[in-house]
Amino acid sequence: MKKLLSLFLLCSLGSFLYAGEYPDISVKELQKAIKDGKVTVIDVNGAKSFKRGHIPTAIDFSSQGKNLGKLLPKDKNQLVVAYCGGPGCGAYRRGADAAAKLGFKNVKHLSAGISGWKKSGAPIEN
């Protein structure tokens, strides 16, 4: 029983530490970065959701994930932001992890997701 409890605690700690791996960015901060042309945005919601509306300039990870290296900037310090449905969604990690594996050092997470983006009144593209 002690071994099971120890294993559970170790796994829980790992999940806790991993969850904070990518810092959050606010809708306002992301809007400014997009306006300034200083960000690459990755949408991890899937092709159908992407077609219904996405953050302007976003890359559809479901259809472009294999080509991500070609779509991201050459500067590995440039801001890359991944997002999914909203605060409870963890799918953004697929895009964030892919960017990090390609060597990007400034990867963030829009925890508000597309639902928070729309709720804020920010524009979307179809």
Phi and psi in radians as a Rosetta constraint file:
Dihedral C 1 N 2 CA 2 C 2 CIRCULARHARMONIC -1.117 0.35
Dihedral N 2 CA 2 C 2 N 3 CIRCULARHARMONIC -0.632 0.35
Dihedral C 2 N 3 CA 3 C 3 CIRCULARHARMONIC -1.148 0.35
Dihedral N 3 CA 3 C 3 N 4 CIRCULARHARMONIC -0.720 0.35
Dihedral C 3 N 4 CA 4 C 4 CIRCULARHARMONIC -1.105 0.35
Dihedral N 4 CA 4 C 4 N 5 CIRCULARHARMONIC -0.779 0.35
Dihedral C 4 N 5 CA 5 C 5 CIRCULARHARMONIC -1.103 0.35
Dihedral N 5 CA 5 C 5 N 6 CIRCULARHARMONIC -0.757 0.35
Dihedral C 5 N 6 CA 6 C 6 CIRCULARHARMONIC -1.069 0.35
Dihedral N 6 CA 6 C 6 N 7 CIRCULARHARMONIC -0.767 0.35
Dihedral C 6 N 7 CA 7 C 7 CIRCULARHARMONIC -1.093 0.35
Dihedral N 7 CA 7 C 7 N 8 CIRCULARHARMONIC -0.761 0.35
Dihedral C 7 N 8 CA 8 C 8 CIRCULARHARMONIC -1.054 0.35
Dihedral N 8 CA 8 C 8 N 9 CIRCULARHARMONIC -0.809 0.35
Dihedral C 8 N 9 CA 9 C 9 CIRCULARHARMONIC -1.121 0.35
Dihedral N 9 CA 9 C 9 N 10 CIRCULARHARMONIC -0.703 0.35
Dihedral C 9 N 10 CA 10 C 10 CIRCULARHARMONIC -1.106 0.35
Dihedral N 10 CA 10 C 10 N 11 CIRCULARHARMONIC -0.772 0.35
Dihedral C 10 N 11 CA 11 C 11 CIRCULARHARMONIC -1.135 0.35
Dihedral N 11 CA 11 C 11 N 12 CIRCULARHARMONIC -0.714 0.35
Dihedral C 11 N 12 CA 12 C 12 CIRCULARHARMONIC -1.108 0.35
Dihedral N 12 CA 12 C 12 N 13 CIRCULARHARMONIC -0.743 0.35
Dihedral C 12 N 13 CA 13 C 13 CIRCULARHARMONIC -1.089 0.35
Dihedral N 13 CA 13 C 13 N 14 CIRCULARHARMONIC -0.747 0.35
Dihedral C 13 N 14 CA 14 C 14 CIRCULARHARMONIC -1.065 0.35
Dihedral N 14 CA 14 C 14 N 15 CIRCULARHARMONIC -0.731 0.35
Dihedral C 14 N 15 CA 15 C 15 CIRCULARHARMONIC -1.135 0.35
Dihedral N 15 CA 15 C 15 N 16 CIRCULARHARMONIC -0.725 0.35
Dihedral C 15 N 16 CA 16 C 16 CIRCULARHARMONIC -1.093 0.35
Dihedral N 16 CA 16 C 16 N 17 CIRCULARHARMONIC -0.808 0.35
Dihedral C 16 N 17 CA 17 C 17 CIRCULARHARMONIC -1.152 0.35
Dihedral N 17 CA 17 C 17 N 18 CIRCULARHARMONIC -0.686 0.35
Dihedral C 17 N 18 CA 18 C 18 CIRCULARHARMONIC -1.190 0.35
Dihedral N 18 CA 18 C 18 N 19 CIRCULARHARMONIC -0.604 0.35
Dihedral C 18 N 19 CA 19 C 19 CIRCULARHARMONIC -1.071 0.35
Dihedral N 19 CA 19 C 19 N 20 CIRCULARHARMONIC -0.497 0.35
Dihedral C 19 N 20 CA 20 C 20 CIRCULARHARMONIC -1.674 0.35
Dihedral N 20 CA 20 C 20 N 21 CIRCULARHARMONIC 0.248 0.35
Dihedral C 20 N 21 CA 21 C 21 CIRCULARHARMONIC -1.111 0.35
Dihedral N 21 CA 21 C 21 N 22 CIRCULARHARMONIC -0.653 0.35
Dihedral C 21 N 22 CA 22 C 22 CIRCULARHARMONIC -1.941 0.35
Dihedral N 22 CA 22 C 22 N 23 CIRCULARHARMONIC 2.128 0.35
Dihedral C 22 N 23 CA 23 C 23 CIRCULARHARMONIC -1.143 0.35
Dihedral N 23 CA 23 C 23 N 24 CIRCULARHARMONIC 2.674 0.35
Dihedral C 23 N 24 CA 24 C 24 CIRCULARHARMONIC -1.455 0.35
Dihedral N 24 CA 24 C 24 N 25 CIRCULARHARMONIC 2.664 0.35
Dihedral C 24 N 25 CA 25 C 25 CIRCULARHARMONIC -2.243 0.35
Dihedral N 25 CA 25 C 25 N 26 CIRCULARHARMONIC 2.469 0.35
Dihedral C 25 N 26 CA 26 C 26 CIRCULARHARMONIC -1.438 0.35
Dihedral N 26 CA 26 C 26 N 27 CIRCULARHARMONIC 2.866 0.35
Dihedral C 26 N 27 CA 27 C 27 CIRCULARHARMONIC -1.033 0.35
Dihedral N 27 CA 27 C 27 N 28 CIRCULARHARMONIC -0.778 0.35
Dihedral C 27 N 28 CA 28 C 28 CIRCULARHARMONIC -1.089 0.35
Dihedral N 28 CA 28 C 28 N 29 CIRCULARHARMONIC -0.755 0.35
Dihedral C 28 N 29 CA 29 C 29 CIRCULARHARMONIC -1.111 0.35
Dihedral N 29 CA 29 C 29 N 30 CIRCULARHARMONIC -0.711 0.35
Dihedral C 29 N 30 CA 30 C 30 CIRCULARHARMONIC -1.186 0.35
Dihedral N 30 CA 30 C 30 N 31 CIRCULARHARMONIC -0.704 0.35
Dihedral C 30 N 31 CA 31 C 31 CIRCULARHARMONIC -1.012 0.35
Dihedral N 31 CA 31 C 31 N 32 CIRCULARHARMONIC -0.766 0.35
Dihedral C 31 N 32 CA 32 C 32 CIRCULARHARMONIC -1.122 0.35
Dihedral N 32 CA 32 C 32 N 33 CIRCULARHARMONIC -0.761 0.35
Dihedral C 32 N 33 CA 33 C 33 CIRCULARHARMONIC -1.092 0.35
Dihedral N 33 CA 33 C 33 N 34 CIRCULARHARMONIC -0.683 0.35
Dihedral C 33 N 34 CA 34 C 34 CIRCULARHARMONIC -1.133 0.35
Dihedral N 34 CA 34 C 34 N 35 CIRCULARHARMONIC -0.818 0.35
Dihedral C 34 N 35 CA 35 C 35 CIRCULARHARMONIC -1.027 0.35
Dihedral N 35 CA 35 C 35 N 36 CIRCULARHARMONIC -0.678 0.35
Dihedral C 35 N 36 CA 36 C 36 CIRCULARHARMONIC -1.422 0.35
Dihedral N 36 CA 36 C 36 N 37 CIRCULARHARMONIC -0.097 0.35
Dihedral C 36 N 37 CA 37 C 37 CIRCULARHARMONIC 1.203 0.35
Dihedral N 37 CA 37 C 37 N 38 CIRCULARHARMONIC 0.540 0.35
Dihedral C 37 N 38 CA 38 C 38 CIRCULARHARMONIC -2.020 0.35
Dihedral N 38 CA 38 C 38 N 39 CIRCULARHARMONIC 0.552 0.35
Dihedral C 38 N 39 CA 39 C 39 CIRCULARHARMONIC -2.688 0.35
Dihedral N 39 CA 39 C 39 N 40 CIRCULARHARMONIC 2.626 0.35
Dihedral C 39 N 40 CA 40 C 40 CIRCULARHARMONIC -2.024 0.35
Dihedral N 40 CA 40 C 40 N 41 CIRCULARHARMONIC 2.247 0.35
Dihedral C 40 N 41 CA 41 C 41 CIRCULARHARMONIC -1.906 0.35
Dihedral N 41 CA 41 C 41 N 42 CIRCULARHARMONIC 2.338 0.35
Dihedral C 41 N 42 CA 42 C 42 CIRCULARHARMONIC -2.045 0.35
Dihedral N 42 CA 42 C 42 N 43 CIRCULARHARMONIC 2.077 0.35
Dihedral C 42 N 43 CA 43 C 43 CIRCULARHARMONIC -1.643 0.35
Dihedral N 43 CA 43 C 43 N 44 CIRCULARHARMONIC 2.150 0.35
Dihedral C 43 N 44 CA 44 C 44 CIRCULARHARMONIC -1.963 0.35
Dihedral N 44 CA 44 C 44 N 45 CIRCULARHARMONIC 0.426 0.35
Dihedral C 44 N 45 CA 45 C 45 CIRCULARHARMONIC -1.482 0.35
Dihedral N 45 CA 45 C 45 N 46 CIRCULARHARMONIC -0.221 0.35
Dihedral C 45 N 46 CA 46 C 46 CIRCULARHARMONIC 1.816 0.35
Dihedral N 46 CA 46 C 46 N 47 CIRCULARHARMONIC 2.777 0.35
Dihedral C 46 N 47 CA 47 C 47 CIRCULARHARMONIC -1.096 0.35
Dihedral N 47 CA 47 C 47 N 48 CIRCULARHARMONIC -0.726 0.35
Dihedral C 47 N 48 CA 48 C 48 CIRCULARHARMONIC -1.129 0.35
Dihedral N 48 CA 48 C 48 N 49 CIRCULARHARMONIC -0.796 0.35
Dihedral C 48 N 49 CA 49 C 49 CIRCULARHARMONIC -1.106 0.35
Dihedral N 49 CA 49 C 49 N 50 CIRCULARHARMONIC -0.721 0.35
Dihedral C 49 N 50 CA 50 C 50 CIRCULARHARMONIC -1.020 0.35
Dihedral N 50 CA 50 C 50 N 51 CIRCULARHARMONIC -0.748 0.35
Dihedral C 50 N 51 CA 51 C 51 CIRCULARHARMONIC -1.184 0.35
Dihedral N 51 CA 51 C 51 N 52 CIRCULARHARMONIC -0.518 0.35
Dihedral C 51 N 52 CA 52 C 52 CIRCULARHARMONIC -1.307 0.35
Dihedral N 52 CA 52 C 52 N 53 CIRCULARHARMONIC -0.349 0.35
Dihedral C 52 N 53 CA 53 C 53 CIRCULARHARMONIC 2.635 0.35
Dihedral N 53 CA 53 C 53 N 54 CIRCULARHARMONIC 2.333 0.35
Dihedral C 53 N 54 CA 54 C 54 CIRCULARHARMONIC -2.508 0.35
Dihedral N 54 CA 54 C 54 N 55 CIRCULARHARMONIC 2.937 0.35
Dihedral C 54 N 55 CA 55 C 55 CIRCULARHARMONIC -1.158 0.35
Dihedral N 55 CA 55 C 55 N 56 CIRCULARHARMONIC 2.357 0.35
Dihedral C 55 N 56 CA 56 C 56 CIRCULARHARMONIC -0.917 0.35
Dihedral N 56 CA 56 C 56 N 57 CIRCULARHARMONIC 2.429 0.35
Dihedral C 56 N 57 CA 57 C 57 CIRCULARHARMONIC 1.347 0.35
Dihedral N 57 CA 57 C 57 N 58 CIRCULARHARMONIC -0.049 0.35
Dihedral C 57 N 58 CA 58 C 58 CIRCULARHARMONIC -1.144 0.35
Dihedral N 58 CA 58 C 58 N 59 CIRCULARHARMONIC 2.599 0.35
Dihedral C 58 N 59 CA 59 C 59 CIRCULARHARMONIC -1.675 0.35
Dihedral N 59 CA 59 C 59 N 60 CIRCULARHARMONIC 2.324 0.35
Dihedral C 59 N 60 CA 60 C 60 CIRCULARHARMONIC -1.392 0.35
Dihedral N 60 CA 60 C 60 N 61 CIRCULARHARMONIC 1.791 0.35
Dihedral C 60 N 61 CA 61 C 61 CIRCULARHARMONIC -1.094 0.35
Dihedral N 61 CA 61 C 61 N 62 CIRCULARHARMONIC -0.571 0.35
Dihedral C 61 N 62 CA 62 C 62 CIRCULARHARMONIC -1.136 0.35
Dihedral N 62 CA 62 C 62 N 63 CIRCULARHARMONIC -0.553 0.35
Dihedral C 62 N 63 CA 63 C 63 CIRCULARHARMONIC -1.846 0.35
Dihedral N 63 CA 63 C 63 N 64 CIRCULARHARMONIC -0.304 0.35
Dihedral C 63 N 64 CA 64 C 64 CIRCULARHARMONIC -2.033 0.35
Dihedral N 64 CA 64 C 64 N 65 CIRCULARHARMONIC 0.019 0.35
Dihedral C 64 N 65 CA 65 C 65 CIRCULARHARMONIC -0.965 0.35
Dihedral N 65 CA 65 C 65 N 66 CIRCULARHARMONIC -0.650 0.35
Dihedral C 65 N 66 CA 66 C 66 CIRCULARHARMONIC -1.216 0.35
Dihedral N 66 CA 66 C 66 N 67 CIRCULARHARMONIC -0.421 0.35
Dihedral C 66 N 67 CA 67 C 67 CIRCULARHARMONIC -1.781 0.35
Dihedral N 67 CA 67 C 67 N 68 CIRCULARHARMONIC 0.222 0.35
Dihedral C 67 N 68 CA 68 C 68 CIRCULARHARMONIC -0.946 0.35
Dihedral N 68 CA 68 C 68 N 69 CIRCULARHARMONIC -0.721 0.35
Dihedral C 68 N 69 CA 69 C 69 CIRCULARHARMONIC -1.000 0.35
Dihedral N 69 CA 69 C 69 N 70 CIRCULARHARMONIC -0.574 0.35
Dihedral C 69 N 70 CA 70 C 70 CIRCULARHARMONIC -1.399 0.35
Dihedral N 70 CA 70 C 70 N 71 CIRCULARHARMONIC -0.406 0.35
Dihedral C 70 N 71 CA 71 C 71 CIRCULARHARMONIC -1.618 0.35
Dihedral N 71 CA 71 C 71 N 72 CIRCULARHARMONIC -0.356 0.35
Dihedral C 71 N 72 CA 72 C 72 CIRCULARHARMONIC -1.469 0.35
Dihedral N 72 CA 72 C 72 N 73 CIRCULARHARMONIC 2.719 0.35
Dihedral C 72 N 73 CA 73 C 73 CIRCULARHARMONIC -1.167 0.35
Dihedral N 73 CA 73 C 73 N 74 CIRCULARHARMONIC 2.840 0.35
Dihedral C 73 N 74 CA 74 C 74 CIRCULARHARMONIC -1.251 0.35
Dihedral N 74 CA 74 C 74 N 75 CIRCULARHARMONIC -0.541 0.35
Dihedral C 74 N 75 CA 75 C 75 CIRCULARHARMONIC -1.321 0.35
Dihedral N 75 CA 75 C 75 N 76 CIRCULARHARMONIC 1.925 0.35
Dihedral C 75 N 76 CA 76 C 76 CIRCULARHARMONIC -1.267 0.35
Dihedral N 76 CA 76 C 76 N 77 CIRCULARHARMONIC -0.111 0.35
Dihedral C 76 N 77 CA 77 C 77 CIRCULARHARMONIC -1.663 0.35
Dihedral N 77 CA 77 C 77 N 78 CIRCULARHARMONIC -0.128 0.35
Dihedral C 77 N 78 CA 78 C 78 CIRCULARHARMONIC -1.163 0.35
Dihedral N 78 CA 78 C 78 N 79 CIRCULARHARMONIC 2.592 0.35
Dihedral C 78 N 79 CA 79 C 79 CIRCULARHARMONIC -1.156 0.35
Dihedral N 79 CA 79 C 79 N 80 CIRCULARHARMONIC 2.299 0.35
Dihedral C 79 N 80 CA 80 C 80 CIRCULARHARMONIC -2.203 0.35
Dihedral N 80 CA 80 C 80 N 81 CIRCULARHARMONIC 2.249 0.35
Dihedral C 80 N 81 CA 81 C 81 CIRCULARHARMONIC -2.139 0.35
Dihedral N 81 CA 81 C 81 N 82 CIRCULARHARMONIC 2.236 0.35
Dihedral C 81 N 82 CA 82 C 82 CIRCULARHARMONIC -1.920 0.35
Dihedral N 82 CA 82 C 82 N 83 CIRCULARHARMONIC 2.546 0.35
Dihedral C 82 N 83 CA 83 C 83 CIRCULARHARMONIC -2.577 0.35
Dihedral N 83 CA 83 C 83 N 84 CIRCULARHARMONIC 2.818 0.35
Dihedral C 83 N 84 CA 84 C 84 CIRCULARHARMONIC -2.368 0.35
Dihedral N 84 CA 84 C 84 N 85 CIRCULARHARMONIC -2.412 0.35
Dihedral C 84 N 85 CA 85 C 85 CIRCULARHARMONIC -1.244 0.35
Dihedral N 85 CA 85 C 85 N 86 CIRCULARHARMONIC -0.726 0.35
Dihedral C 85 N 86 CA 86 C 86 CIRCULARHARMONIC 3.068 0.35
Dihedral N 86 CA 86 C 86 N 87 CIRCULARHARMONIC -2.906 0.35
Dihedral C 86 N 87 CA 87 C 87 CIRCULARHARMONIC -0.978 0.35
Dihedral N 87 CA 87 C 87 N 88 CIRCULARHARMONIC -0.543 0.35
Dihedral C 87 N 88 CA 88 C 88 CIRCULARHARMONIC -1.581 0.35
Dihedral N 88 CA 88 C 88 N 89 CIRCULARHARMONIC 0.036 0.35
Dihedral C 88 N 89 CA 89 C 89 CIRCULARHARMONIC -1.668 0.35
Dihedral N 89 CA 89 C 89 N 90 CIRCULARHARMONIC 2.282 0.35
Dihedral C 89 N 90 CA 90 C 90 CIRCULARHARMONIC -1.859 0.35
Dihedral N 90 CA 90 C 90 N 91 CIRCULARHARMONIC 0.053 0.35
Dihedral C 90 N 91 CA 91 C 91 CIRCULARHARMONIC -1.124 0.35
Dihedral N 91 CA 91 C 91 N 92 CIRCULARHARMONIC -0.385 0.35
Dihedral C 91 N 92 CA 92 C 92 CIRCULARHARMONIC -0.943 0.35
Dihedral N 92 CA 92 C 92 N 93 CIRCULARHARMONIC -0.482 0.35
Dihedral C 92 N 93 CA 93 C 93 CIRCULARHARMONIC -1.023 0.35
Dihedral N 93 CA 93 C 93 N 94 CIRCULARHARMONIC -0.535 0.35
Dihedral C 93 N 94 CA 94 C 94 CIRCULARHARMONIC -1.036 0.35
Dihedral N 94 CA 94 C 94 N 95 CIRCULARHARMONIC -0.816 0.35
Dihedral C 94 N 95 CA 95 C 95 CIRCULARHARMONIC -1.234 0.35
Dihedral N 95 CA 95 C 95 N 96 CIRCULARHARMONIC -0.751 0.35
Dihedral C 95 N 96 CA 96 C 96 CIRCULARHARMONIC -1.111 0.35
Dihedral N 96 CA 96 C 96 N 97 CIRCULARHARMONIC -0.780 0.35
Dihedral C 96 N 97 CA 97 C 97 CIRCULARHARMONIC -1.094 0.35
Dihedral N 97 CA 97 C 97 N 98 CIRCULARHARMONIC -0.701 0.35
Dihedral C 97 N 98 CA 98 C 98 CIRCULARHARMONIC -1.088 0.35
Dihedral N 98 CA 98 C 98 N 99 CIRCULARHARMONIC -0.743 0.35
Dihedral C 98 N 99 CA 99 C 99 CIRCULARHARMONIC -1.148 0.35
Dihedral N 99 CA 99 C 99 N 100 CIRCULARHARMONIC -0.745 0.35
Dihedral C 99 N 100 CA 100 C 100 CIRCULARHARMONIC -1.108 0.35
Dihedral N 100 CA 100 C 100 N 101 CIRCULARHARMONIC -0.696 0.35
Dihedral C 100 N 101 CA 101 C 101 CIRCULARHARMONIC -1.143 0.35
Dihedral N 101 CA 101 C 101 N 102 CIRCULARHARMONIC -0.447 0.35
Dihedral C 101 N 102 CA 102 C 102 CIRCULARHARMONIC -1.441 0.35
Dihedral N 102 CA 102 C 102 N 103 CIRCULARHARMONIC -0.013 0.35
Dihedral C 102 N 103 CA 103 C 103 CIRCULARHARMONIC 1.770 0.35
Dihedral N 103 CA 103 C 103 N 104 CIRCULARHARMONIC 0.098 0.35
Dihedral C 103 N 104 CA 104 C 104 CIRCULARHARMONIC -1.291 0.35
Dihedral N 104 CA 104 C 104 N 105 CIRCULARHARMONIC 2.330 0.35
Dihedral C 104 N 105 CA 105 C 105 CIRCULARHARMONIC -1.812 0.35
Dihedral N 105 CA 105 C 105 N 106 CIRCULARHARMONIC -0.245 0.35
Dihedral C 105 N 106 CA 106 C 106 CIRCULARHARMONIC -2.041 0.35
Dihedral N 106 CA 106 C 106 N 107 CIRCULARHARMONIC 1.150 0.35
Dihedral C 106 N 107 CA 107 C 107 CIRCULARHARMONIC -1.767 0.35
Dihedral N 107 CA 107 C 107 N 108 CIRCULARHARMONIC 2.252 0.35
Dihedral C 107 N 108 CA 108 C 108 CIRCULARHARMONIC -2.230 0.35
Dihedral N 108 CA 108 C 108 N 109 CIRCULARHARMONIC 3.015 0.35
Dihedral C 108 N 109 CA 109 C 109 CIRCULARHARMONIC -2.215 0.35
Dihedral N 109 CA 109 C 109 N 110 CIRCULARHARMONIC 2.209 0.35
Dihedral C 109 N 110 CA 110 C 110 CIRCULARHARMONIC -1.545 0.35
Dihedral N 110 CA 110 C 110 N 111 CIRCULARHARMONIC 1.592 0.35
Dihedral C 110 N 111 CA 111 C 111 CIRCULARHARMONIC -1.146 0.35
Dihedral N 111 CA 111 C 111 N 112 CIRCULARHARMONIC -0.432 0.35
Dihedral C 111 N 112 CA 112 C 112 CIRCULARHARMONIC -1.103 0.35
Dihedral N 112 CA 112 C 112 N 113 CIRCULARHARMONIC -0.474 0.35
Dihedral C 112 N 113 CA 113 C 113 CIRCULARHARMONIC 1.118 0.35
Dihedral N 113 CA 113 C 113 N 114 CIRCULARHARMONIC -2.968 0.35
Dihedral C 113 N 114 CA 114 C 114 CIRCULARHARMONIC -1.173 0.35
Dihedral N 114 CA 114 C 114 N 115 CIRCULARHARMONIC -0.538 0.35
Dihedral C 114 N 115 CA 115 C 115 CIRCULARHARMONIC -1.152 0.35
Dihedral N 115 CA 115 C 115 N 116 CIRCULARHARMONIC -0.740 0.35
Dihedral C 115 N 116 CA 116 C 116 CIRCULARHARMONIC -1.209 0.35
Dihedral N 116 CA 116 C 116 N 117 CIRCULARHARMONIC -0.624 0.35
Dihedral C 116 N 117 CA 117 C 117 CIRCULARHARMONIC -1.063 0.35
Dihedral N 117 CA 117 C 117 N 118 CIRCULARHARMONIC -0.846 0.35
Dihedral C 117 N 118 CA 118 C 118 CIRCULARHARMONIC -1.151 0.35
Dihedral N 118 CA 118 C 118 N 119 CIRCULARHARMONIC -0.727 0.35
Dihedral C 118 N 119 CA 119 C 119 CIRCULARHARMONIC -1.067 0.35
Dihedral N 119 CA 119 C 119 N 120 CIRCULARHARMONIC -0.563 0.35
Dihedral C 119 N 120 CA 120 C 120 CIRCULARHARMONIC -1.306 0.35
Dihedral N 120 CA 120 C 120 N 121 CIRCULARHARMONIC -0.191 0.35
Dihedral C 120 N 121 CA 121 C 121 CIRCULARHARMONIC 1.528 0.35
Dihedral N 121 CA 121 C 121 N 122 CIRCULARHARMONIC 0.101 0.35
Dihedral C 121 N 122 CA 122 C 122 CIRCULARHARMONIC -1.170 0.35
Dihedral N 122 CA 122 C 122 N 123 CIRCULARHARMONIC 2.612 0.35
Dihedral C 122 N 123 CA 123 C 123 CIRCULARHARMONIC -1.217 0.35
Dihedral N 123 CA 123 C 123 N 124 CIRCULARHARMONIC 2.659 0.35
Dihedral C 123 N 124 CA 124 C 124 CIRCULARHARMONIC -2.180 0.35
Dihedral N 124 CA 124 C 124 N 125 CIRCULARHARMONIC 2.751 0.35
Dihedral C 124 N 125 CA 125 C 125 CIRCULARHARMONIC -1.923 0.35
Dihedral N 125 CA 125 C 125 N 126 CIRCULARHARMONIC 2.632 0.35
